[in-house]
Amino acid sequence: MALLTIIKYPDPFLKTKTALVKNVDDSIRELISDMVETMYYAKGIGLAATQVGVDKRIVVLDVPNRRTDDEEDEKPVKGKNLIALINPEIIEAEGTTVYEEGCLSIPGFTADVERAAKVRIKALNRNGEPISFEAGGLFAIALQHEIDHLDGILFIDRLSRLKREMIKRKIKKALESEERAL
């Protein structure tokens, strides 16, 4: 396994609509393993192939369980909810929810994003077998966020124009400060 470099905004590759994976083989499974290692290293809960410069429809996620009102928070267990999806598609979506999202490709910035509250997904697993399932809560939000990456959409693209431009200006200013520091 190897750590991959996570591409940062405003890299134009992040706007790539990725290609379908036609054959799930050992090279795809190796890429998935590398993406998982990279996601954990970066302390993320999801990562899309686009974010590591790969033009393939692959996402990995490990979303921690969240408590319900009558349960205590469960301590996150790395790998407990790990899932890799190849060619994922949202086939149904219902309801709406708003959640404060961040992104490994836009470090240091978060914003409230409106998403579907529940989704039904179909995809292939790491063995190339078709799967489908329903998701809600943070898992549904993370799935939508990562699938957006595969379509060249960033969470800031889902914000109002005013909020999006404000974040872009802050990112530009931060990048200029970094360049001056070098």
C-alpha positions as CSV (number, residue, x, y, z in Angstrom):
1,M,0.0,0.0,0.0
2,A,1.1,3.5,-0.7
3,L,0.1,7.0,0.4
4,L,-1.3,9.0,-2.5
5,T,-1.2,12.8,-2.9
6,I,-4.5,14.5,-2.3
7,I,-5.1,17.2,-4.9
8,K,-6.1,20.6,-3.4
9,Y,-8.5,23.2,-4.8
10,P,-8.2,25.0,-7.2
11,D,-6.5,22.2,-9.2
12,P,-8.6,21.8,-12.3
13,F,-8.5,18.0,-12.2
14,L,-11.0,18.2,-9.3
15,K,-13.6,19.4,-11.9
16,T,-13.1,16.1,-13.9
17,K,-16.2,13.9,-14.5
18,T,-14.6,10.5,-14.0
19,A,-14.7,7.5,-16.3
20,L,-16.6,4.2,-15.5
21,V,-14.4,1.3,-14.3
22,K,-14.9,-1.4,-16.9
23,N,-12.9,-4.2,-15.3
24,V,-12.4,-4.7,-11.6
25,D,-9.0,-6.3,-11.3
26,D,-6.0,-6.4,-9.0
27,S,-4.9,-2.9,-10.1
28,I,-8.3,-1.5,-9.0
29,R,-8.2,-3.3,-5.7
30,E,-4.6,-2.0,-5.1
31,L,-5.9,1.6,-5.9
32,I,-8.7,1.1,-3.4
33,S,-6.2,-0.1,-0.7
34,D,-4.0,3.0,-1.4
35,M,-7.1,5.3,-1.2
36,V,-8.1,3.8,2.1
37,E,-4.6,4.2,3.5
38,T,-4.5,7.8,2.3
39,M,-8.0,8.6,3.7
40,Y,-7.0,7.3,7.1
41,Y,-3.7,9.2,7.1
42,A,-5.5,12.4,6.2
43,K,-8.1,11.7,8.9
44,G,-11.0,11.8,6.5
45,I,-14.2,9.8,6.4
46,G,-14.3,9.6,2.6
47,L,-12.1,9.9,-0.5
48,A,-12.9,9.9,-4.2
49,A,-10.4,8.8,-6.9
50,T,-10.6,12.2,-8.4
51,Q,-9.1,13.7,-5.2
52,V,-5.9,11.6,-5.8
53,G,-5.7,12.4,-9.5
54,V,-7.3,9.2,-10.8
55,D,-9.9,9.3,-13.6
56,K,-12.0,6.4,-12.3
57,R,-15.4,6.2,-10.6
58,I,-14.2,4.9,-7.2
59,V,-14.9,6.1,-3.7
60,V,-13.9,4.8,-0.2
61,L,-15.7,5.7,3.0
62,D,-15.5,4.9,6.7
63,V,-18.2,6.9,8.4
64,P,-18.3,6.6,12.2
65,N,-21.6,5.6,13.8
66,R,-23.5,8.4,15.3
67,R,-25.7,8.0,18.4
68,T,-29.4,8.1,18.4
69,D,-31.2,10.0,21.2
70,D,-31.3,7.0,23.5
71,E,-27.7,5.7,22.9
72,E,-24.3,7.0,23.9
73,D,-21.8,7.9,21.2
74,E,-19.9,4.9,20.1
75,K,-16.1,5.2,20.0
76,P,-15.1,5.2,16.3
77,V,-13.4,1.9,15.3
78,K,-11.2,2.4,12.3
79,G,-12.3,0.1,9.5
80,K,-15.6,-0.9,11.2
81,N,-17.7,0.8,8.5
82,L,-15.2,0.8,5.7
83,I,-16.8,0.5,2.2
84,A,-15.3,0.8,-1.3
85,L,-17.7,1.5,-4.1
86,I,-16.9,1.3,-7.8
87,N,-19.2,3.1,-10.3
88,P,-21.5,4.3,-7.5
89,E,-24.9,5.8,-8.5
90,I,-27.6,7.5,-6.5
91,I,-30.8,5.8,-7.8
92,E,-33.2,7.3,-5.3
93,A,-33.1,10.3,-2.9
94,E,-35.6,11.6,-0.5
95,G,-36.0,14.4,2.1
96,T,-33.5,17.1,2.8
97,T,-31.0,17.8,5.5
98,V,-28.3,20.4,6.1
99,Y,-24.8,19.4,7.4
100,E,-21.6,21.3,7.9
101,E,-19.2,19.7,5.4
102,G,-15.5,19.9,4.9
103,C,-13.2,18.3,2.3
104,L,-9.7,16.9,2.2
105,S,-9.2,18.8,-1.1
106,I,-10.3,22.1,0.5
107,P,-8.6,21.9,3.9
108,G,-9.5,24.4,6.6
109,F,-12.9,25.4,5.1
110,T,-16.4,24.2,6.0
111,A,-19.9,25.2,5.1
112,D,-23.5,24.1,5.6
113,V,-24.6,22.1,2.6
114,E,-28.1,20.9,1.8
115,R,-28.4,17.3,0.7
116,A,-30.9,14.5,0.5
117,A,-31.6,13.0,3.9
118,K,-31.8,9.4,2.5
119,V,-30.3,7.8,-0.6
120,R,-30.4,4.5,-2.4
121,I,-27.1,3.6,-4.0
122,K,-26.1,1.0,-6.5
123,A,-22.5,0.2,-7.2
124,L,-19.9,-2.6,-7.5
125,N,-17.9,-3.8,-4.5
126,R,-14.2,-4.4,-4.6
127,N,-14.8,-7.8,-6.1
128,G,-16.8,-6.4,-9.0
129,E,-20.1,-7.7,-7.6
130,P,-23.2,-5.5,-7.9
131,I,-24.6,-4.2,-4.6
132,S,-27.3,-1.8,-3.6
133,F,-28.3,-0.3,-0.2
134,E,-30.0,2.6,1.5
135,A,-28.2,5.1,3.6
136,G,-29.3,8.0,5.9
137,G,-27.6,10.4,8.3
138,L,-23.9,11.2,7.9
139,F,-23.4,8.1,5.8
140,A,-25.9,9.5,3.2
141,I,-24.2,12.9,3.3
142,A,-20.7,11.4,2.8
143,L,-21.9,9.3,-0.1
144,Q,-23.4,12.3,-1.9
145,H,-20.3,14.3,-1.2
146,E,-17.9,11.6,-2.6
147,I,-20.2,10.8,-5.6
148,D,-20.2,14.6,-6.4
149,H,-16.4,14.4,-6.6
150,L,-16.7,11.8,-9.3
151,D,-18.9,14.2,-11.3
152,G,-16.4,17.1,-10.8
153,I,-18.6,18.8,-8.2
154,L,-17.1,20.2,-4.9
155,F,-19.2,21.0,-1.8
156,I,-18.6,24.7,-2.4
157,D,-20.4,24.3,-5.8
158,R,-23.5,23.5,-3.8
159,L,-23.4,26.8,-1.9
160,S,-25.0,30.1,-2.8
161,R,-23.0,32.2,-5.2
162,L,-22.2,34.7,-2.4
163,K,-20.9,32.1,0.0
164,R,-19.0,30.2,-2.7
165,E,-17.2,33.4,-3.8
166,M,-16.4,34.3,-0.2
167,I,-14.7,30.9,0.3
168,K,-12.9,31.2,-3.0
169,R,-11.5,34.6,-2.1
170,K,-10.3,33.2,1.3
171,I,-8.6,30.2,-0.4
172,K,-7.0,32.5,-2.9
173,K,-5.7,34.8,-0.1
174,A,-4.4,31.8,1.8
175,L,-2.6,30.4,-1.3
176,E,-1.0,33.9,-1.9
177,S,0.2,34.0,1.7
178,E,1.8,30.5,1.3
179,E,3.5,31.6,-1.9
180,R,4.9,34.7,-0.2
181,A,6.2,32.6,2.7
182,L,8.2,30.4,0.3
